[in-house]
Amino acid sequence: MMLWLVLALMTAAAVFAVLWPLARGGRALAAGSDVAVYRDQLAEIERDRAAERIAGSEAEAARLEVSRRLIAAADKASAEARESPPPPAWRRRAAAVAALTALPLGALGLYLLLGSPQLPGESLQARRELPPEHRSIAALIGQVEAHLARSPEDGKGWEVLAPIYMRLGRYDEAVKARRSALRLLGPTAARQSDLGEALVAEANGIVTQDAKDSFEQALALDANDVRARFFIGVAAEQDGRREEAAGIWRELIAKAPAGAPWVEFVRRSLARLENSAAQPGPSEQDMAAAAELTPQQRAQMVRNMVERLAERLKQDGSDVEGWLRLVRAYTVLGERDKARAAAADARRALASQPDKLRQVDELVKGLGLEG
């Protein structure tokens, strides 16, 4: 009985929504709903800026664009109000009759045909599990995803959705969205860097070979692309080439325009690099933390960082610091057989260089890899 009472109230509300403008002799303006939407968007932008979820410059740019659309929608609504003549009285009466009869009967028939009153509603707890600040965002994402399901070739839609996925930590979906935008809209330095950044996030901060390729393609399109140059520096650091990484970041800082917001971040990265231990690559604490990752995450890290370093050392075996880093990484990750094999490879590659060979021998002894 309660269900039918609720349905009756909902039907009455729908009928009232139709009859109210008819009784006032007004007209529905297509642009009116747009005005409301743009006002809501302005409020959402202000909330995001206040919560520091978006930068001030991005918020200002978004606010200006939405304001422009709001003014256009308001102008359109005013023009419609002036130009559209009121509908004849007989049309309003016909619409009122339809609202009073056809609407309730049609709704009842459709419900009896398709409704499932025996099914439970969605759990309130399930809805509450979504953080409050993400509920409106989730609704917007759902709308965009539904649109892209219908129009998967809409490159602009993928480009709008990708940074939202990044913000929510849905990195695999961000990679997919940025690949789609790149394919549909064509390559630019910014889109290549966007893709590379998403790939780095997906790999838990490791600049994978795919990510590095994307950054290099960005630099081929724009040699001054800041993000691409910064992450190429990160890749150099992760490969043990610390001086190269430091040189890239120093050059970025030296050539930065006045007031560039990213300079401080690069300075902190450079300071961390210069103040870290003399040995290249991640510290033992970093590798110990990597050992605590899930098997899937660890496989990703080993595949994209350690194995890439091993491949480089096969091509240039004279880099003793690289060998030391590789042996240490395998040891901390618990892969002692690989550490011994790397040490053996290092001894063969450095056999004619006693000083470097002694460093390898001392590390092997210190890590207890002998025998």
NORRA-V752990 format. One line per field, one symbol per residue. phi: phi as a letter, one per 20 degrees, with the letter a starting at -180 (. if undefined). burial: I if it has 24 or more other ideal C-beta (glycine too) atoms within 12 Angstrom, else O. Layout:
BEGIN
phi=???
burial=???
END
This chain:
BEGIN
phi=.fgffffffffffffffffffffemeceefffffgfffffffffffffffemecffffffffffffffffffffffffffffeefffgffffffffffffdffffffffffffdfcfeefffgfffffffggfdfffffffgfffffffecfeefffffffgffgffemefffffffffffffednfcgffffgfgffffffemneefffffgfffffffebfdffffffffffffffeneffffffffffgffeffgmffeffffffffffffefffffnffffffffffeffgfffgffffedfffffffffeceeeffffffffffffffndffffffffffffffdgecgffffffffffffemefn
burial=OOOOOOOOOOIOOOIOOIOOOIOOOOOOOOIOOOIOOIOOIIOIIOOIOOOOOOOOOOIOOIIOOIOOOIOOIOOOIOOOOOOOOOOOOOOOOOIIOOIOOOIOOOOOOOOOOOOOOOOOOOOOOOOOOOOOOOOOIOOOIOOIIOOIOOOOOOIOIIIIIIIIIIOIOIIOIIIIIIIIIIOOIOOOIIIIIIIIIIIIIIIIIIIIIIIIOIIIIIIOOOOOIIIIIIIIIIIIIIIIIIOOIIOIIIOIIOOOOOOOOOOOOIOOIIOOIOOOOOIIIIOIOIIOOIIOOOOOOIOIIIOIIIIIIIOIIOOOIOIIIIIIIIIIIIIIIOIOOIIIOIIIIIIOIIOOOOOIIOIIIOIIOOIOIOO
END
